[in-house]
Amino acid sequence: MKKTIINIILIILAIFIYILQANFFSWFNIAGIKPNVFVIFILFIGLFSTRTMGTIYGLIVGLLLDFIIGTKIGIYSVGLGLIGFLSALFDKNFSKDSRMTLMVMVVVATAVFEILSYLLNYIFVSIQIEILNFVKILIVEMIFNLILTIIFYPLIQKWGYYIENEFKGNKILTRYF
């Protein structure tokens, strides 16, 4: 029952994040560049729940974003699905207790998503290669996501450990052996 409620809350949170990203960050941006809050959201789900759940949420949220704002179906879903999968690998290899580690994970996840998205857009949509413009967008988006992670870190950590306790249980010793 608790898992169902957590999933419903995560779905509502995804809708809220879409509204926030579509409306609020269109006014509050840096040099016309908005943060990608969905990368933080999928990373959060993958880190604190299971690998399957992170990947499935990444694929579904990405597919919905492809239908709503994408130019080709599959670009966002592949990128966010990969972030959900990678976040489970981050969970096994790094500690979520450190704010610094979580910040590095957000920066790496943002870079992976943006580079993959740029490459897939180049292959399927035939966009022009503009390396300097892409690097500028990548750096500003990484900084923006980093700032949002710093601001929301206590909330992410508290809610995350609650989700982790429900989905993974208290298996702290078996995790390392």
ChimeraX attribute file (.defattr): number of C-alpha atoms within 10 A of each C-alpha:
attribute: neighborCount
match mode: 1-to-1
recipient: residues
	/A:1	5
	/A:2	10
	/A:3	11
	/A:4	9
	/A:5	10
	/A:6	15
	/A:7	14
	/A:8	12
	/A:9	12
	/A:10	15
	/A:11	14
	/A:12	12
	/A:13	13
	/A:14	18
	/A:15	13
	/A:16	12
	/A:17	17
	/A:18	17
	/A:19	12
	/A:20	13
	/A:21	18
	/A:22	13
	/A:23	11
	/A:24	13
	/A:25	17
	/A:26	14
	/A:27	11
	/A:28	13
	/A:29	14
	/A:30	15
	/A:31	9
	/A:32	11
	/A:33	16
	/A:34	20
	/A:35	25
	/A:36	20
	/A:37	21
	/A:38	21
	/A:39	26
	/A:40	23
	/A:41	23
	/A:42	28
	/A:43	31
	/A:44	22
	/A:45	27
	/A:46	30
	/A:47	30
	/A:48	26
	/A:49	24
	/A:50	20
	/A:51	19
	/A:52	14
	/A:53	21
	/A:54	27
	/A:55	26
	/A:56	21
	/A:57	24
	/A:58	29
	/A:59	23
	/A:60	16
	/A:61	22
	/A:62	25
	/A:63	20
	/A:64	16
	/A:65	19
	/A:66	17
	/A:67	14
	/A:68	10
	/A:69	11
	/A:70	14
	/A:71	14
	/A:72	13
	/A:73	16
	/A:74	19
	/A:75	23
	/A:76	28
	/A:77	23
	/A:78	21
	/A:79	24
	/A:80	34
	/A:81	29
	/A:82	22
	/A:83	31
	/A:84	30
	/A:85	23
	/A:86	20
	/A:87	27
	/A:88	24
	/A:89	14
	/A:90	18
	/A:91	18
	/A:92	12
	/A:93	10
	/A:94	14
	/A:95	13
	/A:96	19
	/A:97	10
	/A:98	10
	/A:99	15
	/A:100	12
	/A:101	14
	/A:102	23
	/A:103	20
	/A:104	13
	/A:105	22
	/A:106	25
	/A:107	23
	/A:108	14
	/A:109	26
	/A:110	29
	/A:111	18
	/A:112	19
	/A:113	23
	/A:114	22
	/A:115	16
	/A:116	18
	/A:117	19
	/A:118	16
	/A:119	16
	/A:120	19
	/A:121	16
	/A:122	13
	/A:123	10
	/A:124	11
	/A:125	12
	/A:126	10
	/A:127	12
	/A:128	8
	/A:129	11
	/A:130	8
	/A:131	9
	/A:132	9
	/A:133	9
	/A:134	14
	/A:135	14
	/A:136	13
	/A:137	19
	/A:138	21
	/A:139	14
	/A:140	19
	/A:141	23
	/A:142	23
	/A:143	17
	/A:144	20
	/A:145	24
	/A:146	21
	/A:147	14
	/A:148	17
	/A:149	20
	/A:150	15
	/A:151	11
	/A:152	11
	/A:153	15
	/A:154	12
	/A:155	10
	/A:156	18
	/A:157	18
	/A:158	10
	/A:159	14
	/A:160	19
	/A:161	17
	/A:162	15
	/A:163	21
	/A:164	17
	/A:165	14
	/A:166	15
	/A:167	16
	/A:168	14
	/A:169	11
	/A:170	11
	/A:171	9
	/A:172	9
	/A:173	7
	/A:174	7
	/A:175	9
	/A:176	8
	/A:177	5
